[in-house]
Amino acid sequence: MTRRFRRSDALQAVFDFVDVSKAEAQGDDAVVMGSYSLATNHPRRVFEESSAAQQTFEQAGLTGRQEAFFLEIN
């Protein structure tokens, strides 16, 4: 999935995007809300909805031109 966000957006926007996108999926692609975290590859950082969602991308140190998140099921 691909989506653009501003540096001033809260990370909660990414969690909301995943929740809505995956809720529309069927079968094995379905993900339960709150049962996952988002991780970056290098440097490895893990963001949990409960603790990091209110930070902006900039506050979380995600200031690169492109960032990729990996969905990790808890």
N, C-alpha and C positions, 0 to 999 in steps of 0.2 A: 504494500500500500504506500502511496506517496501523498504527501500533503505539505503545504508550506505554512509556516508560522512566523510571526514576528518575534524578535528578541524580547520584546516587552510583554509577550503573552505568557500566561502562567502555564506550567507544565500540566496542569489539570486539563488544558485544552487537548493535549495529546491523549491522556487517559480517556477523555470523553469521545474523541475521535475513534479510538480503538474499541470502546464499548459499543458505540453505534455501528461501526463497520462490522464487527464480529457478531453482533446480535442479529444482523441480517444474514449471516452465513448459516449454512446448514451442515449437519453431520459432524465430522471430526474437526472442522474448522471453528466450531462454536467455542467461545471462551466465556466463562462466568465472570461477571463484573467483580473486580476486587480480588480475583484469584491469580493475578499475574503482577509482574514488575517489568519495568523497561530498563534495558541495559545498553550502554555504549560499548563498542569493541575496544578502541584504543584511544586514550587510556580507559581501562575498564571502570565504569561507574554504574551503579545500580540505583534506580529511582523507584521508590514505592509510593503508591498513591497516598497513603496515610501520612507520610512524613515530608515528601518533597513536592507534592502537587501544587502548593500555594506559592512556591518560588517561581520567578520568571526564568526564562531561558538564560538570560544574562546573569542573574543571581546564581544559577546553578553551574555557571562556567561554560555554557553551551553557546559560544559566540562565534563559532566557525561558520563559514559560508554554507556548508552542508553538514548535517549531523544525521547519523543513522541510529535508529533504536532497534533493538532485538527484543521480542516478546519472550519473557521467561515465565513459564507456568510455575506457580508456587506449589 
